[in-house]
Amino acid sequence: MNALTRCLATYWSSSIGKKLVVALTGLFLLLFLAGHLVGNLVVFMGPEAFNSYAYFLHHMAHGAGIWAFRIVMLVMLAAHIIATIQLTRQNRAARKAYEHPATIQASASSRYMILTGLTILLFFIYHILHFTARVGNEYDTLDRYKTTVDGKEAHNAWLMVIDGFSVWYVSAFYIIAMTFLASHLVHGFQSVFQTLGLRSKKSAATLQQISIGYAAFIWIGFVSIPVAILLFGFGG
């Protein structure tokens, strides 16, 4: 093991190192969520716009772009989860039990970070299987899910989304997961800035309001799609 490897291993094993990993991967995921939401909202522009957007994503750099991003995404997500779990275990092992638990002041979002995080992970796995791998459905086999984009054969991603969220329990699970995600973001957003040294007593209140606003933006944006499809018949 060379000096650089030993240095990285030592840094990773420390609580400071794990906090920085959680913060940096968390920042990446925050930016990803905003970009992913903007892309998803293209569904309201109709099938032509959304299918063109989906076709572009899957054919960037001759198809290599989407796979490169997926690998980076999985690495970031795995590092975030592993570092968070290990950091939580270290903190619990080092912390003595409070004599008066009722005096502990912590927001609901911070107390349930592990619970919301694991729920989001389960949803992420299901979401990938449902719309990306298309396991347990006929999105890859039926002719109705075939279309053209600029004269080239393409997958009808718009119709897939419409049909997917037309199933009530799929939409219900999606909305529940997005609610857990919003709760996770309220605390996670602030934690990122605190770990990076960008949170002070003066900026704490403002940062809290921004985190709530960001979480609300993410929740409203993502939830608007299944609600529009399931309750208002969008795309039907």
C-alpha positions as CSV (number, residue, x, y, z in Angstrom):
1,M,0.0,0.0,0.0
2,N,1.6,3.3,-1.1
3,A,1.5,6.6,0.9
4,L,-1.5,8.0,-1.1
5,T,-3.6,4.9,-0.5
6,R,-2.7,4.9,3.2
7,C,-3.6,8.6,3.4
8,L,-7.0,8.1,1.7
9,A,-7.7,5.0,3.9
10,T,-6.9,6.9,7.0
11,Y,-9.0,9.9,6.0
12,W,-12.0,7.6,5.1
13,S,-11.8,5.9,8.5
14,S,-12.0,9.3,10.3
15,S,-15.4,10.9,11.1
16,I,-14.2,14.1,9.4
17,G,-13.5,12.2,6.2
18,K,-16.8,10.5,6.2
19,K,-18.6,13.8,6.9
20,L,-16.9,15.3,3.9
21,V,-17.8,12.4,1.7
22,V,-21.4,12.6,2.8
23,A,-21.4,16.4,2.1
24,L,-19.8,16.2,-1.4
25,T,-21.9,13.3,-2.6
26,G,-24.9,14.9,-1.0
27,L,-24.2,18.1,-3.0
28,F,-23.9,16.1,-6.2
29,L,-27.3,14.4,-5.5
30,L,-28.9,17.7,-4.7
31,L,-27.8,19.1,-8.1
32,F,-28.9,15.8,-9.8
33,L,-32.4,16.1,-8.3
34,A,-32.9,19.6,-9.6
35,G,-31.7,18.6,-13.1
36,H,-33.7,15.4,-13.1
37,L,-36.8,17.3,-12.1
38,V,-36.4,19.8,-14.9
39,G,-36.1,17.0,-17.3
40,N,-39.1,15.1,-16.0
41,L,-41.3,18.2,-16.2
42,V,-40.7,18.2,-20.0
43,V,-43.5,15.5,-19.9
44,F,-46.0,18.4,-19.7
45,M,-44.8,19.7,-23.1
46,G,-46.2,16.6,-24.8
47,P,-45.0,13.4,-26.4
48,E,-42.8,14.9,-29.1
49,A,-40.8,17.1,-26.7
50,F,-40.4,14.4,-24.0
51,N,-39.5,11.7,-26.4
52,S,-36.9,13.9,-28.1
53,Y,-35.5,14.7,-24.7
54,A,-35.3,11.0,-23.8
55,Y,-33.8,10.1,-27.1
56,F,-31.1,12.7,-26.6
57,L,-30.2,11.4,-23.2
58,H,-29.9,7.8,-24.4
59,H,-27.8,8.7,-27.4
60,M,-25.3,11.2,-26.0
61,A,-21.8,10.3,-27.1
62,H,-23.2,7.5,-29.1
63,G,-24.9,6.0,-26.1
64,A,-21.8,6.1,-23.9
65,G,-22.8,9.3,-22.1
66,I,-25.9,7.9,-20.3
67,W,-23.8,4.9,-19.1
68,A,-21.0,7.1,-17.9
69,F,-23.4,9.2,-15.9
70,R,-25.1,6.1,-14.5
71,I,-21.8,4.8,-13.2
72,V,-20.9,8.1,-11.6
73,M,-24.4,8.3,-10.1
74,L,-24.2,4.8,-8.6
75,V,-20.7,5.5,-7.2
76,M,-21.9,8.7,-5.6
77,L,-25.0,7.1,-4.2
78,A,-23.1,4.1,-2.8
79,A,-20.4,6.4,-1.2
80,H,-23.2,8.6,0.3
81,I,-25.0,5.6,1.8
82,I,-22.0,3.7,3.1
83,A,-20.4,6.8,4.6
84,T,-23.7,7.8,6.2
85,I,-24.3,4.4,7.8
86,Q,-20.7,4.1,9.1
87,L,-20.8,7.7,10.4
88,T,-24.0,7.0,12.2
89,R,-22.6,3.8,13.8
90,Q,-19.5,5.7,14.9
91,N,-21.5,8.5,16.4
92,R,-23.8,6.1,18.3
93,A,-20.8,4.1,19.6
94,A,-19.1,7.3,20.8
95,R,-22.1,9.0,22.3
96,K,-23.3,8.3,25.8
97,A,-27.0,7.9,26.4
98,Y,-28.8,11.0,27.4
99,E,-30.1,11.0,30.9
100,H,-33.1,13.1,29.8
101,P,-34.1,12.2,26.2
102,A,-37.0,14.6,26.3
103,T,-34.5,17.5,26.4
104,I,-32.9,16.5,23.1
105,Q,-33.6,19.2,20.5
106,A,-33.6,17.9,17.0
107,S,-35.9,18.4,14.0
108,A,-38.1,15.5,12.9
109,S,-36.2,15.4,9.5
110,S,-32.8,15.0,11.3
111,R,-34.1,12.3,13.7
112,Y,-35.4,10.2,10.8
113,M,-32.7,10.6,8.3
114,I,-31.7,6.9,8.2
115,L,-35.4,5.9,7.9
116,T,-36.1,8.3,5.1
117,G,-32.8,7.5,3.4
118,L,-33.5,3.7,3.4
119,T,-37.0,4.3,2.1
120,I,-35.7,6.5,-0.7
121,L,-33.1,3.8,-1.6
122,L,-35.9,1.2,-1.9
123,F,-37.8,3.5,-4.1
124,F,-34.8,4.3,-6.2
125,I,-34.3,0.5,-6.8
126,Y,-38.0,0.1,-7.7
127,H,-37.9,3.2,-10.0
128,I,-34.9,1.9,-11.9
129,L,-36.5,-1.5,-12.3
130,H,-39.8,0.0,-13.4
131,F,-38.8,2.7,-15.9
132,T,-35.1,2.0,-16.8
133,A,-34.7,-1.8,-16.7
134,R,-38.5,-2.2,-17.4
135,V,-38.8,-5.3,-15.4
136,G,-42.3,-6.8,-14.9
137,N,-43.9,-4.8,-17.6
138,E,-44.3,-4.7,-21.4
139,Y,-42.8,-1.3,-22.1
140,D,-40.1,-2.9,-24.4
141,T,-42.3,-5.4,-26.2
142,L,-45.6,-3.8,-27.2
143,D,-45.7,-1.8,-30.5
144,R,-47.6,1.1,-28.8
145,Y,-44.3,2.0,-27.0
146,K,-42.5,2.5,-30.3
147,T,-42.3,5.8,-31.9
148,T,-39.9,7.9,-34.1
149,V,-37.7,10.9,-33.3
150,D,-36.4,12.8,-36.3
151,G,-37.2,9.9,-38.5
152,K,-35.4,7.4,-36.2
153,E,-37.0,4.6,-34.3
154,A,-37.3,5.4,-30.6
155,H,-38.9,4.3,-27.4
156,N,-42.1,6.1,-26.5
157,A,-41.0,7.3,-23.1
158,W,-43.9,9.7,-22.8
159,L,-46.5,7.0,-23.1
160,M,-44.5,4.8,-20.7
161,V,-44.7,7.6,-18.0
162,I,-48.4,8.1,-18.6
163,D,-49.2,4.4,-18.4
164,G,-46.9,3.9,-15.4
165,F,-48.5,6.6,-13.3
166,S,-52.0,5.6,-14.4
167,V,-51.6,2.7,-11.9
168,W,-52.8,4.0,-8.6
169,Y,-50.4,2.1,-6.3
170,V,-47.4,3.1,-8.4
171,S,-48.4,6.8,-8.1
172,A,-49.1,6.3,-4.4
173,F,-45.7,4.8,-3.7
174,Y,-44.1,7.6,-5.8
175,I,-45.8,10.3,-3.8
176,I,-44.9,8.7,-0.5
177,A,-41.3,8.3,-1.5
178,M,-41.2,12.0,-2.7
179,T,-42.6,13.0,0.7
180,F,-39.8,11.1,2.5
181,L,-37.3,12.6,0.1
182,A,-38.5,16.1,0.9
183,S,-38.1,15.4,4.6
184,H,-34.6,14.1,4.0
185,L,-33.7,17.1,2.0
186,V,-34.7,19.6,4.6
187,H,-31.9,18.4,7.0
188,G,-29.5,17.1,4.3
189,F,-29.4,20.4,2.5
190,Q,-28.4,22.3,5.7
191,S,-25.9,19.5,6.6
192,V,-24.0,19.9,3.3
193,F,-23.4,23.6,3.9
194,Q,-22.6,23.1,7.6
195,T,-20.0,20.4,6.8
196,L,-18.4,22.6,4.1
197,G,-18.1,25.4,6.6
198,L,-20.7,27.6,4.8
199,R,-23.2,27.7,7.7
200,S,-22.9,30.2,10.5
201,K,-25.2,31.5,13.3
202,K,-26.1,34.5,11.1
203,S,-26.9,32.4,8.0
204,A,-28.6,29.4,9.8
205,A,-32.1,30.8,9.7
206,T,-31.8,31.8,6.1
207,L,-30.3,28.5,5.1
208,Q,-33.1,26.7,6.8
209,Q,-35.7,28.6,4.8
210,I,-33.8,27.9,1.6
211,S,-33.6,24.2,2.5
212,I,-37.4,24.1,3.1
213,G,-38.0,26.0,-0.2
214,Y,-35.8,23.6,-2.1
215,A,-37.4,20.6,-0.6
216,A,-40.9,22.0,-1.4
217,F,-39.8,22.7,-5.0
218,I,-38.6,19.2,-5.4
219,W,-41.7,17.7,-3.8
220,I,-44.2,19.8,-5.8
221,G,-42.4,19.2,-9.1
222,F,-42.1,15.5,-8.9
223,V,-45.5,14.9,-7.3
224,S,-47.2,17.1,-9.9
225,I,-46.6,14.4,-12.6
226,P,-48.5,11.4,-11.0
227,V,-51.2,13.7,-9.6
228,A,-51.8,15.3,-13.1
229,I,-52.0,11.8,-14.7
230,L,-53.9,9.9,-12.0
231,L,-56.3,12.6,-10.8
232,F,-56.7,14.9,-13.7
233,G,-56.3,12.5,-16.6
234,F,-53.3,14.2,-18.2
235,G,-52.2,12.2,-21.2
236,G,-55.4,10.1,-21.3
